[in-house]
Amino acid sequence: MATLPCMQLMGLCTQMGASGAQKQAEWPRGEQPGRGGETLAATLHRQLEAEIASGRLEPGSRLDEQEIARRFGVSRTPVREAFRLLAADDLVELRGRIGATVRAIGVHTLIEMFQVMGELEGLCARLAARRATPAQCARLQALHARLEAATGDGADAFYDINTEFHEVIYEAACNAFLAEQTRRLRNRVAAYRRRVTRMPSRIEDTLREHAAVMAAIIGRDPEAAHKAMRAHLTLLGENLLDFIAAFE
């Protein structure tokens, strides 16, 4: 097989580099792809999704297209596309001239969503009890210890570690489709789950419920794991009444 002389190779590399630089220059300012080849709209979608989940962008609040474009240093085109992606995830409503608003969820719908969330996460826990590796079990124990240590750090700090705890269970279930659907619903109710975390005694209850879930997973008891996780997520009885009172 013939090889190119060194000088020809250097010339070819120079041409390729120039071509790449020209291609990069063709992107409008503020609309270059993000890291790892992610489109700018996808990057904005991910960042805005995180702000909605954290409650920084509250349910019912209007998303100002111009303000967001200015804040992230981009044009309005990727912002509009990010809004469409958020709408496809049911996180945002697009209302014609009014623009985009963070989707607010009614109390009764929320209760139904929490019930479905309980079943989805219950299935994750059931599968994790059958499939979790020793390393994943150790991570659950470590995260539970972090949660116990974070009880005085505020509800938001506690909630963030709590999310990591649940993520390990999704991973341990070894079912990518289930994990994707569970995360999608979790993101839709995330702002409200934070509200529940701020209720009196909710942190103490969470620690007790997590301990039961963790014991069932480590003990390889799928039925107990499913039951404990479902009880943890489904708002029934006094917890349900407390939630409605806090929500209103």
N, C-alpha and C positions, 0 to 999 in steps of 0.2 A: 504494500500500500504506500503511495507516494506521500511525502510529508512536505509541508511548505517551508521554505527557507525562513530563518529567524526574522529577517527584516519584513518579509511579507506578513508573518504572524503579528508583528508589532503594529503594522499598518492596519490590519484587520481589527485588532483590539481597539485601536484608536477610533476607527470608524464606528464600531459598536458602542463605544463609550459616548461618542458624540451623538449617536442616534438616540441612546437612552436619555441623555441630557435634554435633547430636543423634545423627546416625548414627555419628560417631566415638565418642561417649560410650557407645554401645550395645555396643562391643567390650569383652569382659572385659579386665581389666588384664593386661598382658603378652602379649596375643594380637592386638594390632593388626597389620594388614598391614605388611610390611617396605617398604624403599625401592623405588620403581618399581612398586608394586602387588604385589610378591612376597609370597606368604603367609608367615607366620611359620614354619610347618612347612618350607616350601621353603628359607627362609633358614637354619634349623637344619640341614637336610639338607646344604646346601652347605658350611656351616662344619664339620660333623662329618665330611663326606667329605674335606675338606682335612686334618683332623687324622688321619684314617686313612691317607691318602696320605703324610703326612709322617712317619708312624710314632709320632706322639705317642700315639695310641690303637693299641696293638700288637695284632697278630693273636692271637686267643684271649682277649683281655681282655674283662671284663664291662662293659657300659655301664649305669651307675647312673642310672636315670630321675630320681630325686629330686635327685641331685647335679648332673646336667646342667641340670635345670630351675632349680635355685638359681644355678648358675654363669652362666646366660644371663638370669636374671631373668624367667622365664616360668612359666606353669602347666605341669602335666604333660601336658595334652592335646596341644599341638603337638609335644612331645617324642616322644610315642607315635607320632604321624603321621610325624614325621621318621624314626623307627626303621623304620616300614613302607616308607617310600620307600627307605631304605638297603637294606632286605631285598630290595626289588624289583630293586635294582642288584647284588645278590649280594655286598654289602659287609658285611652283618650277618646273623646268624642269630637268629631269634626262637624261644626254647625254653620256651614256657609259663611255668611258675612261676620258672624260672631267669632269664628275661628275655632281653635282647638281648646278644649277644656279637659282637665283631668276627670276621668269618669268617677262619679259618685255612685255608691251602691246603697240601696235601701236596706233597712234593718232586716226585713223578712228574707230578702234575697241573700243577705250576708249569712243569716242563720243556715239557709239551705247550702250555701257554698262551704261553710265550715263543716257541715255534715258530710259533704262529698270529700272535702279535704281529709276528714278523719278516715274515710274508707281508703282513699289513695295512700295516705301515709301509713295506715294500718297494713295495707298490702306490702308496702316497702319494708315495714318492720317484720312482717311474717317471712318474707323472702330473705331478709337479712339474718334472721334467726337460723336459717338453713344454710346460708352461703357466706356469711361474714368470715373473714380471715382473722387469725389471732392479732395481726397488726391493726386491723380496723376495730376490733374489740378494745384494744389498748388505747386507740385514739378516742373512742367513746368515753372510756374511763377518764382519760386526761381532760377532755372537754367538760365532762361533768364536774371534775375537780375545779376547773377554771370558773364554771358557773357558780359553784359554791363560794369561791373566793370573790366573785364579782357582785355579790348581793348588795354591797354598799356603794357600788359605783354608778347606780342609776339604771333606769329601765332600758334606755337605749343601748348602753354598753352590754347589759345582760342579754338583750334581744339579739345583738350581733353574734355573740358567742352561741346563743341558742340556735341561730340559723346554721352555724358550723356543725353543731351536734346533729341536726336533722340532715344536713348534707352528707355526713358520713353514712347515715342509714340509707339514703338514696343510693349512694355508691355501693354499699355492701349488698344491696338487693340485686345487683348485677342485671338490671333490666333498664337499658337506656331509654326506651320509649316511655316506660312508667315514670322514670325520673324526670324526663322532659315535661310530661303532662302535669306531674305533681308540682314542679317548679313554676310552670305557667300559671296554675291556679294560685299557688302561694304568692306569686308576684301581684296578682290581681287583688288579693286581700291583705297584702303586707302592711299597708298603712293602718288597717284596722286591727291586725294582730298586734301591732305595737301598742295600740290603745288598750287592748286587753291586758298586755304586760304591765301597764301602768296602774291597773286596778289594785286596790288593797289586797294583800295576801297572795296575789297571783304569782309572784316570784317564788314564794315558799311552796305553793301548790305545784308549780312547774318542776321544781327540784324533786319533789316526792314522785311526781308522775314520770319524770325522766328516769329516776332510779328504778322504777318498776319496768319500764321499757327496756332499759339497759340490762337488767338482771335476766329478763326473758330472752333477749338476743344472745347474751353470753351463755345462758343456760340451755341454748338450743331448743327453746320451746316456742314454735311458730304461733300456736293458738294464743298463748298468753301474750306474746309480743303484739299480735294484731289487736287483741282486746285492750291491752294497756295503751297502745298508741291511739286507738279510736277514741277511747275515753278521754285521752289527753287533748284531742283536737275538737271533739264534738261538744258544743256548748249546750248543756242540758241543766234542768233543775235550777238551783240557786245561781250557778254561774251564768246561765242564760239570762235570768232576770237582772242580775248585776250588770251584765254587758249591755242590755237594752237601756238600763237607767244611765249608764255612763255614756252611751252613744247619744242619747237624747239630750 
